[in-house]
Amino acid sequence: MEKLTKDGLEKLRQQHAAADKNYIKVGFSSCGIAAGAQEVYDVLCEEVRKHNADVEIKKCGCVGMCSAEPLVEVRVKNMPRVFYGKVDKETAIKIVEKHVGAKMLLNDRIYDMKVS
């Protein structure tokens, strides 16, 4: 077992802090892009900016549910981690307003949910 150094401890602290942040990930594999992921990403970025929401928008790869693209994963502290499928512009707006802002799930678009 290695001795934990000051740098190693700082790295662990940063990893833990990063894991605790709110985020929205948009699937940018070829199937996601073909299904409209770019528009969804752009709308999410604009809505987060407009609402000054404490959430980071990220791009990610395929999660294996191509028929549900564009897929959006949402992680907000003290809520389940949710995968929304077939996300369009209107749903993207609701994700920021309702899920991120009001802490309410959009039940009609949930494809998967992980409770931590």
DSSP file (Angstrom, degrees, kcal/mol; ACC not computed):
  #  RESIDUE AA STRUCTURE BP1 BP2  ACC     N-H-->O    O-->H-N    N-H-->O    O-->H-N    TCO  KAPPA ALPHA  PHI   PSI    X-CA   Y-CA   Z-CA
    1    1 A M              0   0    0      0, 0.0     2,-0.2     0, 0.0     0, 0.0   0.000 360.0 360.0 360.0 133.9    0.0    0.0    0.0
    2    2 A E        -     0   0    0      1,-0.1     2,-0.3     3,-0.0     0, 0.0  -0.487 360.0-110.5 -82.0 149.4    1.3    3.4   -1.0
    3    3 A K        -     0   0    0     -2,-0.2     2,-0.5     1,-0.1    -1,-0.1  -0.609  34.0-120.1 -74.7 134.4    1.7    6.3    1.4
    4    4 A L        -     0   0    0     -2,-0.3     2,-0.1     4,-0.1    -1,-0.1  -0.663  32.3-158.5 -80.4 122.0   -0.8    9.1    0.7
    5    5 A T     >  -     0   0    0     -2,-0.5     4,-2.5     1,-0.1     5,-0.2  -0.416  31.8-103.9 -93.7 172.1    1.0   12.3   -0.2
    6    6 A K  H  > S+     0   0    0      2,-0.2     4,-2.1     1,-0.2     5,-0.2   0.911 124.5  48.3 -61.2 -42.5   -0.2   15.9    0.0
    7    7 A D  H  > S+     0   0    0      2,-0.2     4,-2.3     1,-0.2    -1,-0.2   0.897 110.9  50.9 -64.9 -40.5   -0.6   15.9   -3.8
    8    8 A G  H  > S+     0   0    0      2,-0.2     4,-2.1     1,-0.2    -2,-0.2   0.892 109.8  49.7 -64.0 -40.3   -2.4   12.6   -3.7
    9    9 A L  H  X S+     0   0    0     -4,-2.5     4,-2.2     2,-0.2    -2,-0.2   0.894 110.3  50.3 -65.1 -41.1   -4.8   13.9   -1.0
   10   10 A E  H  X S+     0   0    0     -4,-2.1     4,-2.4     2,-0.2    -2,-0.2   0.895 108.8  52.4 -64.2 -40.2   -5.5   17.0   -3.0
   11   11 A K  H  X S+     0   0    0     -4,-2.3     4,-2.2     2,-0.2    -2,-0.2   0.912 109.6  48.9 -62.5 -42.7   -6.2   14.9   -6.1
   12   12 A L  H  X S+     0   0    0     -4,-2.1     4,-2.4     2,-0.2    -2,-0.2   0.900 110.3  51.7 -62.9 -41.2   -8.7   12.8   -4.2
   13   13 A R  H  X S+     0   0    0     -4,-2.2     4,-2.4     1,-0.2    -2,-0.2   0.910 110.4  48.1 -61.8 -43.3  -10.4   16.0   -2.8
   14   14 A Q  H  X S+     0   0    0     -4,-2.4     4,-2.4     2,-0.2    -1,-0.2   0.886 111.0  50.8 -66.2 -39.6  -10.7   17.4   -6.4
   15   15 A Q  H  X S+     0   0    0     -4,-2.2     4,-2.1     2,-0.2    -2,-0.2   0.917 111.7  47.7 -63.7 -43.0  -12.2   14.1   -7.7
   16   16 A H  H  X S+     0   0    0     -4,-2.4     4,-1.0     2,-0.2    -2,-0.2   0.915 112.2  49.1 -64.7 -42.9  -14.7   14.0   -4.8
   17   17 A A  H  < S+     0   0    0     -4,-2.4     3,-0.4     1,-0.2     4,-0.3   0.892 111.7  49.4 -63.9 -39.8  -15.7   17.6   -5.4
   18   18 A A  H >< S+     0   0    0     -4,-2.4     3,-1.1     1,-0.2    -1,-0.2   0.875 108.1  53.7 -66.5 -37.6  -16.1   17.0   -9.2
   19   19 A A  H 3< S+     0   0    0     -4,-2.1    -1,-0.2     1,-0.2    -2,-0.2   0.720 105.7  54.8 -69.4 -20.6  -18.3   13.9   -8.5
   20   20 A D  T 3< S+     0   0    0     -4,-1.0    -1,-0.2    -3,-0.4    -2,-0.2   0.444  86.6 106.0 -92.9  -1.3  -20.6   16.0   -6.4
   21   21 A K  S <  S-     0   0    0     -3,-1.1     2,-0.2    -4,-0.3    34,-0.1  -0.481  75.4-111.4 -81.9 149.7  -21.3   18.7   -9.0
   22   22 A N        +     0   0    0     32,-0.3    34,-1.8    -2,-0.2     2,-0.3  -0.551  46.4 170.2 -73.5 140.7  -24.6   18.9  -10.9
   23   23 A Y  E     -aB  56  75A   0     52,-2.2    52,-2.9    32,-0.2     2,-0.4  -0.990  32.4-152.2-150.0 160.0  -24.3   18.1  -14.6
   24   24 A I  E     -aB  57  74A   0     32,-2.7    34,-3.1    -2,-0.3     2,-0.4  -0.992  19.3-163.2-128.8 124.1  -26.3   17.4  -17.7
   25   25 A K  E     -aB  58  73A   0     48,-2.9    48,-2.7    -2,-0.4     2,-0.5  -0.923   2.6-158.0-111.0 133.6  -24.7   15.2  -20.3
   26   26 A V  E     -aB  59  72A   0     32,-2.5    34,-2.3    -2,-0.4     2,-0.4  -0.938  24.7-118.4-110.8 129.3  -25.9   15.0  -23.9
   27   27 A G  E     +a   60   0A   0     44,-2.4    34,-0.2    -2,-0.5    44,-0.1  -0.526  31.5 178.8 -69.5 118.2  -25.1   11.9  -26.0
   28   28 A F        +     0   0    0     32,-3.8    34,-0.1    -2,-0.4    33,-0.1  -0.138  32.9 126.1-115.4  35.8  -23.0   13.0  -29.0
   29   29 A S  S  > S-     0   0    0     32,-0.2     4,-2.6     1,-0.1     5,-0.2  -0.334  82.1 -91.2 -77.4 175.9  -22.4    9.7  -30.7
   30   30 A S  H  > S+     0   0    0      1,-0.2     4,-2.3     2,-0.2     5,-0.1   0.872 129.2  50.3 -60.4 -36.5  -23.3    9.5  -34.4
   31   31 A C  H  > S+     0   0    0      2,-0.2     4,-1.4     1,-0.2    -1,-0.2   0.883 111.2  49.1 -69.6 -36.3  -26.8    8.3  -33.6
   32   32 A G  H  >>S+     0   0    0      2,-0.2     5,-2.2     1,-0.2     4,-0.6   0.922 111.7  48.1 -66.0 -44.4  -27.3   11.1  -31.1
   33   33 A I  H ><5S+     0   0    0     -4,-2.6     3,-1.2     1,-0.2     5,-0.3   0.920 111.0  51.0 -62.2 -44.2  -26.1   13.7  -33.5
   34   34 A A  H 3<5S+     0   0    0     -4,-2.3    -1,-0.2     1,-0.2    -2,-0.2   0.812 109.0  52.4 -63.1 -29.8  -28.3   12.4  -36.3
   35   35 A A  H 3<5S-     0   0    0     -4,-1.4    -1,-0.2    -5,-0.1    -2,-0.2   0.505 131.6 -86.5 -87.3  -4.6  -31.3   12.5  -33.9
   36   36 A G  T <X5S+     0   0    0     -3,-1.2     4,-1.9    -4,-0.6     3,-0.2   0.683  74.3 146.1 112.5  22.3  -30.8   16.2  -33.0
   37   37 A A  H  ><S+     0   0    0     -5,-2.2     4,-2.9     1,-0.2     5,-0.2   0.833  71.8  59.1 -60.7 -33.7  -28.3   16.2  -30.1
   38   38 A Q  H  > S+     0   0    0     -5,-0.3     4,-2.6     2,-0.2    -1,-0.2   0.932 107.1  45.5 -64.0 -44.9  -26.7   19.5  -31.3
   39   39 A E  H  > S+     0   0    0     -3,-0.2     4,-2.5     2,-0.2    -1,-0.2   0.921 114.2  49.3 -63.2 -42.8  -29.9   21.4  -31.0
   40   40 A V  H  X S+     0   0    0     -4,-1.9     4,-2.6     2,-0.2    -2,-0.2   0.926 111.6  49.2 -61.2 -45.6  -30.7   19.9  -27.6
   41   41 A Y  H  X S+     0   0    0     -4,-2.9     4,-2.5     1,-0.2    -2,-0.2   0.927 111.8  48.5 -58.6 -47.5  -27.2   20.8  -26.4
   42   42 A D  H  X S+     0   0    0     -4,-2.6     4,-2.2     1,-0.2    -2,-0.2   0.903 112.5  48.0 -62.2 -42.6  -27.5   24.4  -27.6
   43   43 A V  H  X S+     0   0    0     -4,-2.5     4,-2.8     2,-0.2     5,-0.2   0.919 111.4  50.6 -64.8 -44.1  -30.9   24.8  -26.0
   44   44 A L  H  X S+     0   0    0     -4,-2.6     4,-2.6     1,-0.2     5,-0.2   0.924 110.5  49.4 -60.0 -45.0  -29.7   23.4  -22.7
   45   45 A C  H  X S+     0   0    0     -4,-2.5     4,-2.0     1,-0.2    -1,-0.2   0.921 113.4  46.5 -59.7 -44.7  -26.7   25.7  -22.7
   46   46 A E  H  X S+     0   0    0     -4,-2.2     4,-2.8     2,-0.2    -2,-0.2   0.912 113.6  47.5 -65.5 -43.4  -28.9   28.7  -23.4
   47   47 A E  H  X S+     0   0    0     -4,-2.8     4,-2.5     2,-0.2     6,-0.2   0.892 111.1  50.7 -67.2 -39.9  -31.5   27.8  -20.7
   48   48 A V  H  X>S+     0   0    0     -4,-2.6     5,-1.9    -5,-0.2     4,-0.6   0.915 114.0  45.5 -63.0 -42.0  -28.8   27.1  -18.1
   49   49 A R  H ><5S+     0   0    0     -4,-2.0     3,-0.7    -5,-0.2    -2,-0.2   0.934 113.3  49.6 -64.5 -46.2  -27.3   30.5  -18.9
   50   50 A K  H 3<5S+     0   0    0     -4,-2.8    -2,-0.2     1,-0.2    -1,-0.2   0.872 118.8  37.6 -62.0 -39.6  -30.8   32.2  -18.9
   51   51 A H  H 3<5S-     0   0    0     -4,-2.5    -1,-0.2    -5,-0.2    -2,-0.2   0.435 102.4-129.7 -92.4  -0.6  -31.8   30.7  -15.5
   52   52 A N  T <<5 -     0   0    0     -3,-0.7    -3,-0.2    -4,-0.6     2,-0.1   0.901  43.2-176.8  50.9  44.0  -28.3   31.0  -14.0
   53   53 A A      < -     0   0    0     -5,-1.9     2,-1.7    -6,-0.2    -1,-0.2  -0.447  34.1-124.1 -77.7 144.1  -28.6   27.3  -13.0
   54   54 A D  S    S+     0   0    0     -2,-0.1     2,-0.3    -3,-0.1   -32,-0.3  -0.558  73.8 107.0 -86.5  72.5  -25.8   25.6  -11.1
   55   55 A V        -     0   0    0     -2,-1.7     2,-0.4   -34,-0.1   -32,-0.2  -0.990  61.7-134.1-152.2 140.8  -25.3   22.8  -13.6
   56   56 A E  E     -a   23   0A   0    -34,-1.8   -32,-2.7    -2,-0.3     2,-0.5  -0.826  16.8-142.1 -98.7 133.9  -22.5   22.0  -16.0
   57   57 A I  E     +a   24   0A   0     -2,-0.4     2,-0.3   -34,-0.2   -32,-0.2  -0.838  28.3 175.9 -96.4 128.8  -23.5   20.9  -19.6
   58   58 A K  E     -a   25   0A   0    -34,-3.1   -32,-2.5    -2,-0.5     2,-0.4  -0.891  27.2-131.3-130.5 158.8  -21.2   18.2  -21.0
   59   59 A K  E     +a   26   0A   0     -2,-0.3     2,-0.3   -34,-0.2   -32,-0.2  -0.870  31.2 172.7-104.3 144.6  -21.0   16.1  -24.2
   60   60 A C  E     -a   27   0A   0    -34,-2.3   -32,-3.8    -2,-0.4     3,-0.1  -0.873  25.9-106.5-141.8 176.8  -20.5   12.3  -23.9
   61   61 A G        -     0   0    0     -2,-0.3   -32,-0.2   -34,-0.2     2,-0.1   0.048  59.0 -42.7 -90.7-159.2  -20.5    9.2  -26.1
   62   62 A C        -     0   0    0    -34,-0.1    -1,-0.2     1,-0.1     4,-0.0  -0.414  35.2-173.3 -72.9 140.0  -22.9    6.4  -26.7
   63   63 A V        -     0   0    0     -2,-0.1    -1,-0.1    -3,-0.1    -2,-0.0   0.280  54.9-102.1-113.4   6.3  -24.7    4.7  -23.7
   64   64 A G  S    S+     0   0    0      1,-0.1     2,-0.2     2,-0.0     3,-0.2   0.595  94.7 104.2  91.5  11.8  -26.2    2.0  -25.8
   65   65 A M    >   +     0   0    0      1,-0.1     3,-2.1     2,-0.0     4,-0.2  -0.486  34.5 158.8-119.7  62.4  -29.8    3.2  -26.2
   66   66 A C  G >   +     0   0    0      1,-0.3     3,-1.4    -2,-0.2    -1,-0.1   0.803  69.0  61.0 -58.0 -33.4  -29.6    4.4  -29.8
   67   67 A S  G 3  S+     0   0    0      1,-0.3    -1,-0.3    -3,-0.2    -2,-0.0   0.660 103.1  52.8 -70.0 -13.8  -33.4    4.2  -30.4
   68   68 A A  G <  S+     0   0    0     -3,-2.1    18,-4.0    17,-0.1    19,-0.4   0.330  92.0 169.0-102.2   5.8  -33.9    6.7  -27.5
   69   69 A E    <   +     0   0    0     -3,-1.4    16,-0.1    -4,-0.2     2,-0.1  -0.294  51.4  56.6 -66.4 151.1  -31.6    9.4  -28.9
   70   70 A P  S    S-     0   0    0      0, 0.0    17,-2.2     0, 0.0     2,-0.4   0.446  81.6-173.5 -71.3 132.4  -31.1   12.2  -28.2
   71   71 A L        -     0   0    0     14,-0.2   -44,-2.4    15,-0.2     2,-0.4  -0.776   8.2-168.5 -98.2 140.8  -30.3   11.0  -24.7
   72   72 A V  E     -BC  26  84A   0     12,-2.5    12,-3.3    -2,-0.4     2,-0.5  -0.991   7.4-156.3-132.4 123.9  -29.7   13.3  -21.8
   73   73 A E  E     -BC  25  83A   0    -48,-2.7   -48,-2.9    -2,-0.4     2,-0.5  -0.868  12.7-165.8 -99.6 131.1  -28.3   12.3  -18.5
   74   74 A V  E     -BC  24  82A   0      8,-3.0     8,-2.3    -2,-0.5     2,-0.5  -0.972  10.0-177.7-123.1 127.0  -29.1   14.6  -15.6
   75   75 A R  E     +B   23   0A   0    -52,-2.9   -52,-2.2    -2,-0.5     2,-0.4  -0.963   9.1 168.8-125.1 113.7  -27.4   14.6  -12.2
   76   76 A V    >   -     0   0    0     -2,-0.5     3,-1.6     4,-0.4   -55,-0.1  -0.988  44.4 -97.5-124.3 132.6  -28.7   17.0   -9.6
   77   77 A K  T 3  S+     0   0    0     -2,-0.4   -57,-0.0     1,-0.3   -55,-0.0  -0.146 107.3  14.4 -51.3 137.9  -27.6   16.7   -5.9
   78   78 A N  T 3  S+     0   0    0      1,-0.2    -1,-0.3    -3,-0.0    -3,-0.0   0.664 112.9  91.2  67.7  20.5  -30.2   14.9   -3.7
   79   79 A M  S <  S-     0   0    0     -3,-1.6    -1,-0.2    25,-0.0    37,-0.2  -0.938  85.8 -91.3-134.4 159.7  -32.1   13.5   -6.7
   80   80 A P        -     0   0    0      0, 0.0     2,-0.5     0, 0.0    -4,-0.4  -0.351  43.0-108.3 -65.9 153.1  -31.8   10.3   -8.7
   81   81 A R  E     - D   0 114A   0     33,-3.0    33,-3.1    -6,-0.1     2,-0.4  -0.757  46.9-162.6 -81.4 125.0  -29.5   10.3  -11.7
   82   82 A V  E     -CD  74 113A   0     -8,-2.3    -8,-3.0    -2,-0.5     2,-0.6  -0.892  22.5-152.7-121.8 139.8  -31.9   10.2  -14.7
   83   83 A F  E     -CD  73 112A   0     29,-3.1    28,-3.4    -2,-0.4    29,-1.3  -0.955  17.5-163.3-106.0 117.2  -31.6    9.4  -18.4
   84   84 A Y  E     -CD  72 110A   0    -12,-3.3   -12,-2.5    -2,-0.6     3,-0.3  -0.838   9.6-155.0 -98.5 138.3  -34.2   11.2  -20.5
   85   85 A G        +     0   0    0     24,-2.5   -16,-0.2    -2,-0.4   -14,-0.2  -0.766  64.3  19.7-116.1 161.0  -34.8    9.9  -24.0
   86   86 A K  S    S-     0   0    0    -18,-4.0     2,-0.3    -2,-0.3    -1,-0.2   0.898  80.6-174.7  51.3  46.2  -36.1   11.3  -27.2
   87   87 A V        +     0   0    0    -17,-2.2    -1,-0.2   -19,-0.4     2,-0.2  -0.562   6.8 177.9 -77.2 128.9  -35.3   14.8  -25.9
   88   88 A D     >  -     0   0    0     -2,-0.3     4,-2.5    -3,-0.1     5,-0.2  -0.545  48.6 -81.2-116.0-173.6  -36.4   17.7  -28.1
   89   89 A K  H  > S+     0   0    0      1,-0.2     4,-1.9     2,-0.2     5,-0.1   0.916 128.6  47.9 -58.3 -46.7  -36.2   21.4  -27.7
   90   90 A E  H  > S+     0   0    0      1,-0.2     4,-2.1     2,-0.2    -1,-0.2   0.896 112.6  48.5 -63.5 -41.5  -39.3   21.6  -25.5
   91   91 A T  H  > S+     0   0    0      2,-0.2     4,-2.5     1,-0.2    -1,-0.2   0.887 107.8  55.5 -66.7 -38.3  -38.1   18.8  -23.3
   92   92 A A  H  X S+     0   0    0     -4,-2.5     4,-1.6     2,-0.2    -1,-0.2   0.906 108.1  48.7 -60.3 -41.9  -34.7   20.4  -22.9
   93   93 A I  H  X S+     0   0    0     -4,-1.9     4,-2.6     1,-0.2    -1,-0.2   0.927 111.7  49.3 -63.0 -44.7  -36.3   23.6  -21.7
   94   94 A K  H  X>S+     0   0    0     -4,-2.1     4,-3.3     1,-0.2     5,-1.0   0.857 104.6  59.4 -63.7 -35.5  -38.4   21.5  -19.2
   95   95 A I  I  <>S+     0   0    0     -4,-2.5     5,-2.5     3,-0.2     4,-0.3   0.930 111.9  39.6 -59.3 -45.2  -35.3   19.7  -18.0
   96   96 A V  I  <>S+     0   0    0     -4,-1.6     5,-1.8     3,-0.2    -2,-0.2   0.935 123.0  40.2 -70.8 -45.6  -33.7   22.9  -16.9
   97   97 A E  I  <>S+     0   0    0     -4,-2.6     5,-1.0     3,-0.2    -2,-0.2   0.940 130.8  21.7 -70.4 -47.1  -36.9   24.5  -15.5
   98   98 A K  I  <5S+     0   0    0     -4,-3.3     6,-2.2     3,-0.2     4,-0.4   0.944 129.7  34.7 -91.7 -54.1  -38.4   21.5  -13.8
   99   99 A H  I  ><S+     0   0    0     -5,-1.0     4,-0.5    -4,-0.3    -3,-0.2   0.975 132.0  27.4 -69.2 -54.2  -35.7   18.9  -13.1
  100  100 A V  I  4<S+     0   0    0     -5,-2.5    -3,-0.2    -6,-0.2    -4,-0.2   0.942 133.8  32.4 -73.9 -47.8  -32.8   21.3  -12.3
  101  101 A G  I  4<S+     0   0    0     -5,-1.8    -3,-0.2    -6,-0.3    -4,-0.1   0.950 132.5  24.4 -78.2 -51.4  -34.8   24.3  -11.1
  102  102 A A  T  4<S-     0   0    0     -5,-1.0    -3,-0.2    -4,-0.4    -1,-0.1   0.456  96.8-124.4 -98.0  -1.6  -37.9   22.8   -9.4
  103  103 A K     <  +     0   0    0     -4,-0.5     2,-0.4    -5,-0.4    -4,-0.3   0.891  64.6 136.8  59.3  42.2  -36.4   19.4   -8.5
  104  104 A M        -     0   0    0     -6,-2.2    -1,-0.2    -9,-0.1     2,-0.2  -0.966  51.4-127.1-120.4 136.4  -39.2   17.6  -10.3
  105  105 A L        -     0   0    0     -2,-0.4     2,-1.1    -3,-0.1     3,-0.1  -0.520  11.7-132.3 -80.2 148.3  -38.8   14.6  -12.6
  106  106 A L    >   -     0   0    0     -2,-0.2     3,-2.0     1,-0.2     4,-0.4  -0.750  28.1-174.7 -96.0  83.9  -40.2   14.6  -16.1
  107  107 A N  G >  S+     0   0    0     -2,-1.1     3,-0.8     1,-0.3    -1,-0.2   0.756  72.5  62.8 -57.4 -31.7  -41.8   11.1  -15.8
  108  108 A D  G 3  S+     0   0    0      1,-0.2    -1,-0.3    -3,-0.1    -2,-0.0   0.580 109.9  39.4 -74.5  -7.8  -42.9   10.8  -19.5
  109  109 A R  G <  S+     0   0    0     -3,-2.0   -24,-2.5   -18,-0.0     2,-0.4   0.339  81.7 122.0-120.4   4.8  -39.4   11.0  -20.8
  110  110 A I  E <   +D   84   0A   0     -3,-0.8   -26,-0.2    -4,-0.4     3,-0.1  -0.570  24.4 167.9 -75.8 126.2  -37.4    8.9  -18.3
  111  111 A Y  E    S+     0   0A   0    -28,-3.4     2,-0.3     1,-0.4   -27,-0.2   0.648  70.3   0.6-105.6 -25.8  -35.6    5.9  -19.9
  112  112 A D  E     -D   83   0A   0    -29,-1.3   -29,-3.1     2,-0.0    -1,-0.4  -0.977  60.4-164.6-160.6 152.2  -33.5    4.9  -16.9
  113  113 A M  E     -D   82   0A   0     -2,-0.3     2,-0.5   -31,-0.2   -31,-0.2  -0.995   3.7-162.8-146.4 137.5  -32.9    6.1  -13.4
  114  114 A K  E     -D   81   0A   0    -33,-3.1   -33,-3.0    -2,-0.3     2,-0.6  -0.982   9.2-155.5-121.3 119.7  -30.1    5.4  -10.8
  115  115 A V              0   0    0     -2,-0.5    -2,-0.0   -35,-0.2   -33,-0.0  -0.850 360.0 360.0 -96.1 123.2  -30.7    6.2   -7.2
  116  116 A S              0   0    0     -2,-0.6    -1,-0.1   -37,-0.2   -37,-0.0   0.456 360.0 360.0 -95.1 360.0  -27.5    6.8   -5.3
